[in-house]
């Protein structure tokens, strides 16, 4: 009988092991063993010495088997070859089973932090090799990205194992930004917070307004008293405490000074038109409010007032920086009380001077009106409270009559008049 040479094939070894050599392996399943194949031969394998530490799981009867290495210790693996002639040969090898390394990693610092920071992860001991899942091969690694991190180590027995995993959470920083509407002194500037954060919320916004003032708040209105250059900074903080900031230069301009002139100095119901002239320097647009529900965008408008009264005329001007100013002048439109009453009328139905009554301007605006005609005995021959009604002289005799008028005009003034009229037939 020839003695067989046993070739032990392992995934992690490229060399051959000869009879009674000690093969160092690591505890675990699915270890491959084999011998060179001879045509027609059968192979029978046995775990000897200590059958509890290793179990043949497949391949017995062939030249290749799989063995689970269950426990630490040493055992002998025996193979018996029976060739086509019934001749038998044996060989064996000693196998020592080693424990897997049990690496432990720990973090030096917090594992949850803001973008831009990092944490140091370190393995508890030096090994022959260590390979982190982020590609680092030293005993420590710095990480600044969210994820689960672990290390695979190999000890002096060639055994490898993964460490525990540490979860690293990197919170995004907010992105600070803002815009400004309104850059005029003594007029509120609007600071609009346009900051964003990819996850979570912005919980704090602090404004440094470039003049020593500090304001907390999201978007805000702020009024600068003086013109000039200002550097405004915005600091924003997320709900995890991550921070970002931005600063911007902006110029605050002096607004225009609104002013206007007008003529004539006063107006009345008989002369209701007034000319207005904008006297502001360097304006680009004007807007007029005449306080009577009429408006104008002309620089120098002509306006006609309809009713007597007091009017607060407002001019608002805008310059090229979109700065605005306004001014108000109070103007009075006076009431001209005009009333004419003839002293003769001829009710002969010729279409001329057929009726008797007062004539005037803006009579339809009277608050109240009472017109009465009396005969020479003091008897009422005609009375009305309507300005459109006049006495037609019906049933009246030719002669002299007296009349009276009591008016409360549109300015609530009481006006009384009386006189005589001659009826001619």
C-alpha positions in Angstrom: 0.0 0.0 0.0 1.3 3.4 -0.9 0.9 6.2 1.6 -1.4 9.0 0.5 -0.4 12.6 0.7 -3.3 14.6 2.1 -3.7 18.1 0.6 -5.7 20.4 2.9 -7.5 23.1 0.8 -8.7 26.2 2.5 -10.1 29.4 1.1 -7.6 31.4 3.0 -4.5 29.3 2.3 -2.7 28.7 -0.9 0.0 26.3 0.4 -0.2 22.5 0.9 -0.1 20.9 4.4 1.5 17.4 4.7 0.8 14.5 7.1 0.9 15.3 10.8 1.6 18.9 10.1 -0.4 21.2 12.5 -2.9 23.3 10.6 -4.1 26.4 12.4 -7.7 27.4 11.6 -10.4 29.5 13.0 -13.6 28.4 14.6 -16.5 28.6 12.2 -18.5 26.7 9.5 -17.8 25.6 6.0 -14.0 24.9 6.0 -12.9 23.0 2.9 -10.5 20.0 3.0 -9.3 17.8 0.1 -6.8 15.4 -1.3 -5.5 14.9 -4.9 -7.9 12.7 -6.7 -7.0 9.3 -8.1 -9.3 7.9 -10.8 -11.5 5.2 -9.4 -10.6 5.8 -5.7 -13.1 6.4 -2.9 -12.3 8.6 0.1 -13.5 8.2 3.7 -12.9 10.9 6.2 -13.0 10.8 10.1 -12.6 13.4 12.8 -10.5 11.7 15.5 -9.2 12.6 18.9 -12.0 15.0 19.8 -15.2 14.6 17.7 -17.1 17.4 19.5 -15.0 20.3 18.2 -15.4 19.5 14.4 -18.3 18.1 12.3 -18.1 16.8 8.7 -21.1 18.4 7.0 -20.8 17.2 3.4 -18.6 15.4 0.8 -17.7 12.3 2.7 -16.8 9.5 0.2 -15.2 12.1 -2.2 -11.9 13.8 -2.3 -13.4 17.1 -1.0 -15.3 17.7 2.2 -16.7 20.5 4.3 -16.2 20.7 8.0 -17.7 22.9 10.7 -15.2 23.9 13.3 -17.4 24.1 16.3 -15.1 24.6 19.4 -11.6 25.5 20.3 -9.0 22.8 20.6 -7.0 20.2 18.5 -8.2 17.3 16.5 -6.9 14.8 14.0 -8.4 14.6 10.6 -8.0 11.1 9.0 -8.6 10.2 5.3 -8.8 6.6 4.0 -8.4 6.0 0.3 -9.7 2.8 -1.4 -8.5 2.4 -5.0 -9.9 0.3 -7.8 -8.0 -2.7 -6.7 -9.3 -2.6 -3.2 -6.0 -1.4 -1.8 -6.2 1.0 1.2 -4.1 3.9 2.1 -4.3 6.5 5.0 -3.1 9.9 5.8 -3.9 12.5 8.5 -3.3 16.0 9.7 -3.6 17.8 13.1 -5.9 20.8 13.1 -5.8 23.4 15.9 -8.9 25.6 16.1 -8.4 29.1 17.3 -11.0 31.6 18.6 -12.1 34.5 16.3 -10.8 37.9 17.5 -13.4 40.0 19.2 -12.5 43.6 18.3 -14.4 46.4 20.0 -14.5 50.0 18.6 -15.4 53.1 20.5 -15.9 56.8 19.7 -13.8 59.5 21.1 -16.4 62.3 21.1 -20.1 62.5 20.2 -21.3 60.4 17.3 -24.1 62.9 16.5 -22.9 66.3 15.4 -23.2 69.1 12.8 -22.0 69.0 9.3 -18.3 70.1 9.1 -17.3 68.3 12.4 -16.0 64.7 12.7 -15.6 61.9 15.3 -12.6 59.7 15.9 -13.4 55.9 16.0 -10.7 53.6 17.4 -10.3 49.8 17.8 -9.4 48.5 21.2 -6.2 46.8 20.3 -3.5 46.4 17.6 -4.1 43.4 15.2 -2.1 42.1 12.3 -4.4 43.9 10.0 -7.5 46.1 10.4 -9.7 47.3 7.7 -12.5 49.8 8.3 -15.5 49.8 6.1 -14.7 53.3 5.0 -11.3 52.1 3.6 -9.0 53.1 6.5 -6.4 50.5 7.5 -5.1 52.0 10.8 -6.3 51.4 14.3 -8.4 54.6 14.2 -10.4 56.5 11.6 -12.0 59.9 11.4 -15.5 60.1 9.9 -17.6 63.1 9.0 -20.4 61.2 7.1 -23.6 59.6 8.5 -23.6 55.8 8.5 -22.7 52.6 10.4 -19.0 52.1 10.9 -17.1 48.9 11.9 -13.7 47.3 11.4 -12.6 43.9 10.2 -9.4 42.6 12.0 -7.1 39.7 11.5 -5.0 38.3 14.4 -1.7 36.4 14.5 -3.6 33.1 13.8 -5.0 34.5 10.6 -8.5 34.6 12.1 -10.7 37.5 11.1 -13.8 39.0 12.6 -15.9 42.2 12.4 -16.2 44.6 15.3 -19.3 46.1 16.8 -20.9 48.9 14.7 -21.2 52.5 15.7 -23.9 54.7 14.1 -22.7 58.2 13.2 -25.4 60.8 12.5 -24.3 64.0 10.8 -26.9 66.8 10.9 -27.0 69.3 8.0 -26.1 72.9 8.6 -28.7 75.4 7.7 -27.9 77.7 4.7 -28.3 81.3 5.8 -29.6 83.9 3.3 -31.8 86.9 3.3 -33.1 89.7 1.0 -33.8 93.4 1.7 -36.8 95.4 0.5 -36.6 99.1 1.1 -33.3 101.0 1.5 -34.4 104.4 2.6 -33.7 106.3 5.8 -36.6 106.8 8.2 -38.7 104.4 6.2 -39.0 100.7 7.4 -36.7 98.3 5.6 -38.0 94.8 5.2 -35.4 92.0 6.0 -36.8 88.7 4.5 -35.2 85.5 6.0 -34.8 83.0 3.1 -32.6 80.6 5.0 -33.2 76.8 4.5 -32.2 73.5 6.1 -32.5 70.2 4.3 -33.9 68.3 7.4 -35.4 69.7 10.6 -36.3 73.3 11.2 -34.6 76.7 11.7 -35.5 77.6 15.3 -33.5 80.8 15.9 -32.6 83.8 13.7 -30.5 86.7 15.0 -29.9 89.9 13.0 -26.9 92.1 13.5 -28.0 95.3 11.7 -24.7 97.0 11.2 -25.4 99.9 13.6 -25.0 98.1 16.9 -28.6 96.9 17.1 -29.3 93.2 17.5 -32.8 91.8 16.8 -34.1 88.3 17.2 -36.8 87.1 14.8 -37.5 85.5 11.5 -38.3 88.3 9.0 -38.5 91.8 10.3 -39.1 95.5 9.6 -36.4 97.9 10.8 -36.0 101.6 10.3 -32.6 103.2 9.8 -32.4 106.8 11.0 -29.3 107.8 9.0 -28.1 107.2 5.4 -24.9 105.3 4.8 -23.3 101.8 4.3 -24.4 99.1 6.6 -23.2 95.5 7.0 -26.1 93.3 8.1 -25.4 89.8 9.4 -27.9 87.0 9.9 -27.1 84.0 12.1 -29.5 81.0 12.0 -29.6 77.9 14.2 -31.4 74.6 13.4 -33.3 72.5 15.9 -30.2 70.4 16.4 -28.1 73.4 17.1 -26.3 73.6 13.8 -25.3 77.2 12.8 -24.7 79.2 9.6 -24.4 82.9 9.0 -24.2 85.4 6.1 -23.5 89.1 5.9 -24.4 91.6 3.2 -23.5 95.2 2.6 -26.3 97.6 1.7 -26.6 101.4 1.4 -29.4 103.3 3.1 -30.4 106.4 1.1 -31.9 109.7 2.2 -35.5 109.9 0.8 -36.7 112.8 -1.3 -38.3 115.8 0.4 -41.8 116.1 -0.9 -43.0 119.7 -1.5 -45.5 121.4 -3.8 -47.0 124.8 -4.5 -50.5 125.8 -5.6 -52.4 128.7 -7.0 -54.7 130.5 -6.4 -54.3 130.4 -2.7 -58.0 129.8 -2.2 -60.9 128.5 -4.2 -64.6 128.9 -4.0 -67.8 127.5 -5.6 -67.6 130.3 -8.2 -63.9 129.6 -8.9 -63.3 125.9 -8.1 -60.1 125.2 -10.1 -56.6 125.1 -8.6 -53.1 124.5 -10.1 -50.7 122.3 -8.3 -46.9 122.2 -9.0 -44.4 119.6 -7.6 -41.3 121.3 -6.4 -39.5 118.2 -5.1 -35.9 117.7 -6.4 -34.9 114.5 -8.2 -38.2 112.7 -8.1 -39.3 110.3 -10.8 -43.0 109.9 -10.0 -45.7 111.8 -8.2 -49.0 110.8 -6.8 -51.7 113.2 -5.6 -54.7 112.5 -3.3 -57.1 115.4 -3.4 -59.1 114.2 -0.4 -62.3 114.0 -2.5 -61.9 110.5 -3.9 -60.0 111.8 -6.9 -56.3 111.2 -7.6 -53.7 112.1 -10.1 -50.2 110.8 -11.2 -49.3 114.0 -13.1 -46.4 116.1 -11.8 -48.4 119.4 -12.1 -52.1 118.6 -12.2 -55.1 121.0 -12.5 -57.9 120.1 -10.1 -61.5 121.3 -9.8 -63.2 121.0 -6.5 -66.8 120.2 -6.4 -68.0 121.0 -2.9 -67.0 123.6 -0.4 -65.1 122.4 2.6 -61.6 121.7 4.0 -59.3 119.4 1.9 -56.0 117.8 3.0 -54.1 117.6 -0.2 -51.4 114.9 -0.2 -48.4 114.6 -2.5 -46.3 111.5 -2.5 -43.1 111.4 -4.5 -40.7 108.6 -5.3 -37.0 108.9 -6.3 -34.8 106.6 -8.4 -33.9 104.5 -5.3 -37.6 103.9 -4.7 -37.5 106.0 -1.6 -40.8 107.8 -0.8 -41.8 110.9 1.0 -45.1 112.7 1.3 -46.5 116.1 2.4 -50.0 117.4 3.1 -51.3 121.0 2.7 -54.7 122.0 3.9 -56.8 123.9 1.4 -60.3 125.5 2.0 -62.9 125.8 -0.8 -65.2 128.6 0.3 -68.9 128.7 -0.3 -70.3 131.5 -2.4 -73.9 132.0 -1.4 -75.6 133.4 -4.5 -79.3 134.0 -4.6 -81.4 136.2 -7.0 -85.1 137.0 -6.6 -86.9 139.2 -9.2 -89.1 142.1 -8.1 -91.7 141.6 -10.8 -93.3 138.7 -12.7 -96.0 138.4 -15.4 -97.9 135.1 -15.3 -99.5 135.5 -18.7 -98.3 132.2 -20.1 -96.2 133.7 -22.8 -93.2 131.7 -21.7 -91.3 134.6 -20.3 -91.2 135.5 -16.5 -94.3 133.4 -15.9 -93.3 132.2 -12.5 -91.9 133.7 -9.4 -89.2 132.3 -7.1 -85.5 132.5 -6.2 -82.6 131.5 -8.5 -79.1 130.7 -7.3 -76.2 128.3 -7.5 -75.9 124.9 -5.7 -79.5 125.3 -4.5 -79.8 121.5 -4.7 -77.2 121.3 -2.0 -79.4 123.1 0.6 -80.0 121.2 3.8 -83.5 122.7 4.1 -85.5 125.3 2.2 -88.8 127.2 2.9 -90.2 129.8 0.4 -93.5 131.6 1.2 -95.5 134.3 -0.6 -98.1 136.5 1.3 -100.8 138.8 0.1 -101.3 142.3 1.4 -103.4 141.0 4.2 -100.6 138.6 5.4 -102.3 135.5 4.1 -100.2 132.8 2.6 -100.9 132.4 -1.1 -97.9 130.0 -1.9 -95.4 128.0 0.1 -93.0 125.2 -0.8 -90.0 123.4 0.6 -88.7 122.3 -2.9 -86.2 124.5 -4.6 -87.6 123.4 -8.0 -91.1 124.8 -7.3 -92.1 128.4 -8.0 -95.3 130.4 -7.7 -97.3 130.6 -10.9 -99.5 133.4 -9.7 -102.7 131.3 -10.1 -105.8 133.0 -8.7 -103.6 135.9 -7.7 -104.7 139.5 -8.3 -102.5 142.1 -9.8 -100.6 143.9 -7.1 -97.8 143.8 -4.6 -97.0 140.7 -2.5 -94.4 140.0 0.1 -92.2 136.9 0.4 -89.8 135.3 2.8 -87.1 132.6 2.4 -85.5 130.5 5.2 -82.5 128.4 4.1 -80.0 126.1 5.8 -77.2 125.9 3.2 -74.8 123.0 2.6 -72.4 124.4 5.3 -75.3 124.3 7.9 -75.5 128.1 7.9 -79.0 129.6 8.4 -79.9 132.3 5.9 -83.0 134.4 5.9 -84.3 136.8 3.3 -87.5 138.7 2.6 -88.9 141.2 0.1 -91.6 142.3 -2.2 -92.7 141.4 -5.7 -95.1 143.0 -8.1 -97.5 140.6 -9.9 -98.6 142.2 -13.3 -101.4 140.8 -15.4 
